[in-house]
Amino acid sequence: MKRLLSTVTIFAAGLAAMVTALPAAAQFAKPEDAIKYRQSVMTVIAAHFGRIGAVVQGKAPYDAKTTADNAAVVYSMSKLPFTAFGEGTDKGGNTKAKPEIWKESDKFQAAAKDFQDQAAKLDAAAKSGNLDAVKAAFGDTGKTCKACHDNFREK
């Protein structure tokens, strides 16, 4: 019984290692699928971030729950698009991704992490119900968007 349990444990660990070792791009059948996925995620992020922006700019009334809901979507979605920048996704489809994403991968991943970190802070600020905190976190999050777009996205 112990031998069977040991064999099953080793097999499960090996299987888990193999699955996690697969490149993220392998989840997409074609490079175009990855491009479409990341663009769709970014569209959702932009829509919800824009709703917060309207509040921050005074163009929409502040509602703490709605703002928190939008920030939660931004934060949740901030984790998704970057796995779709795998090898081969620089071509095919209608992409505005600059080659620097793949040439300067460490810099791109750092920019992605900055965005995710600031989106987490925006989420926390929105949950606090403090509009001034939301405004500050929104500005910092927006800076990460701009920096990434300036460095890694064609106009």
C-alpha positions as CSV (number, residue, x, y, z in Angstrom):
1,M,0.0,0.0,0.0
2,K,2.8,2.4,0.9
3,R,4.6,1.7,-2.4
4,L,1.4,2.4,-4.4
5,L,0.8,5.6,-2.5
6,S,4.5,6.6,-3.1
7,T,4.2,5.8,-6.8
8,V,1.0,7.8,-7.1
9,T,2.5,10.8,-5.3
10,I,5.6,10.7,-7.6
11,F,3.4,10.4,-10.7
12,A,1.2,13.3,-9.5
13,A,4.2,15.5,-8.8
14,G,5.7,14.7,-12.1
15,L,2.5,15.5,-13.9
16,A,2.1,18.8,-12.1
17,A,5.7,19.7,-13.0
18,M,5.1,18.9,-16.7
19,V,1.8,20.9,-16.8
20,T,3.3,24.0,-15.1
21,A,6.4,23.8,-17.3
22,L,4.4,24.2,-20.5
23,P,4.7,27.6,-22.1
24,A,1.7,29.9,-21.5
25,A,1.3,30.4,-25.2
26,A,0.5,26.6,-25.5
27,Q,-3.0,27.4,-24.2
28,F,-3.7,29.1,-27.5
29,A,-4.2,27.1,-30.7
30,K,-2.8,29.8,-32.9
31,P,-0.9,33.1,-32.4
32,E,-4.0,34.9,-33.6
33,D,-6.0,33.4,-30.7
34,A,-3.5,34.8,-28.2
35,I,-3.6,38.2,-29.8
36,K,-7.4,38.3,-29.8
37,Y,-7.4,37.1,-26.1
38,R,-5.0,39.8,-24.9
39,Q,-6.7,42.5,-26.9
40,S,-10.1,41.5,-25.5
41,V,-8.8,41.5,-21.9
42,M,-7.3,45.0,-22.5
43,T,-10.6,46.2,-23.8
44,V,-12.4,45.1,-20.7
45,I,-9.7,46.7,-18.5
46,A,-9.9,50.0,-20.4
47,A,-13.7,50.0,-20.1
48,H,-13.7,49.6,-16.4
49,F,-10.7,51.9,-15.8
50,G,-12.4,54.5,-18.0
51,R,-15.5,54.4,-15.7
52,I,-13.3,55.1,-12.7
53,G,-11.6,57.9,-14.7
54,A,-14.9,59.5,-15.4
55,V,-15.6,59.6,-11.6
56,V,-12.0,60.9,-10.9
57,Q,-12.5,63.7,-13.5
58,G,-15.9,64.7,-12.1
59,K,-17.7,63.6,-15.2
60,A,-19.7,61.0,-13.4
61,P,-21.0,60.9,-9.9
62,Y,-19.0,59.1,-7.2
63,D,-20.6,55.9,-6.0
64,A,-18.3,53.9,-3.7
65,K,-19.8,50.5,-4.6
66,T,-19.7,51.0,-8.4
67,T,-16.2,52.4,-8.2
68,A,-15.1,49.4,-6.1
69,D,-16.8,47.0,-8.5
70,N,-14.9,48.6,-11.4
71,A,-11.6,48.6,-9.6
72,A,-12.1,44.9,-8.7
73,V,-12.6,44.1,-12.4
74,V,-9.4,46.1,-13.3
75,Y,-7.4,44.3,-10.7
76,S,-8.7,40.8,-11.5
77,M,-8.2,41.3,-15.3
78,S,-4.7,42.8,-14.7
79,K,-3.4,39.3,-14.2
80,L,-4.6,37.9,-17.5
81,P,-3.3,39.5,-20.6
82,F,0.5,39.0,-20.1
83,T,0.5,35.2,-20.6
84,A,-0.8,35.8,-24.1
85,F,2.5,37.5,-25.2
86,G,4.2,34.2,-25.9
87,E,6.6,33.3,-28.5
88,G,5.2,33.7,-32.0
89,T,2.5,36.1,-31.0
90,D,4.4,39.1,-32.4
91,K,3.1,38.2,-35.8
92,G,-0.3,37.3,-37.2
93,G,-3.6,39.0,-36.5
94,N,-3.9,42.7,-36.0
95,T,-1.4,43.4,-33.2
96,K,0.1,46.7,-32.1
97,A,2.7,45.0,-29.9
98,K,6.2,46.3,-30.5
99,P,9.1,43.9,-31.0
100,E,10.6,45.3,-27.8
101,I,8.1,43.1,-25.8
102,W,10.2,40.1,-26.9
103,K,13.6,41.8,-27.2
104,E,13.3,43.3,-23.7
105,S,11.2,40.7,-22.0
106,D,12.5,41.4,-18.5
107,K,11.5,45.1,-18.9
108,F,8.1,44.1,-20.3
109,Q,7.5,41.7,-17.4
110,A,8.5,44.4,-14.9
111,A,6.0,46.8,-16.6
112,A,3.3,44.2,-16.3
113,K,4.1,43.6,-12.7
114,D,4.0,47.4,-12.0
115,F,0.6,47.6,-13.6
116,Q,-0.7,44.6,-11.5
117,D,0.7,46.1,-8.3
118,Q,-0.9,49.5,-9.0
119,A,-4.2,47.8,-9.9
120,A,-4.1,46.1,-6.5
121,K,-3.6,49.4,-4.8
122,L,-6.5,50.9,-6.9
123,D,-8.7,48.0,-5.8
124,A,-7.8,48.6,-2.1
125,A,-8.3,52.3,-2.4
126,A,-11.7,51.8,-4.0
127,K,-12.7,49.3,-1.3
128,S,-11.8,51.9,1.3
129,G,-14.6,54.2,0.0
130,N,-12.2,57.2,0.1
131,L,-12.4,59.2,-3.1
132,D,-9.1,61.0,-2.6
133,A,-7.4,57.6,-2.2
134,V,-9.1,56.4,-5.4
135,K,-7.9,59.5,-7.2
136,A,-4.3,59.0,-6.1
137,A,-4.3,55.3,-7.0
138,F,-6.0,55.9,-10.3
139,G,-3.3,58.4,-11.3
140,D,-0.5,55.9,-10.3
141,T,-2.2,53.1,-12.2
142,G,-2.7,55.3,-15.2
143,K,1.0,56.1,-15.2
144,T,1.8,52.4,-15.5
145,C,-0.6,52.0,-18.4
146,K,1.0,55.0,-20.2
147,A,4.6,53.8,-19.6
148,C,3.8,50.3,-21.0
149,H,2.0,51.7,-24.0
150,D,4.8,54.2,-24.7
151,N,7.4,51.5,-24.6
152,F,5.7,48.4,-25.9
153,R,2.7,49.4,-28.1
154,E,2.6,50.9,-31.6
155,K,0.5,54.1,-31.9
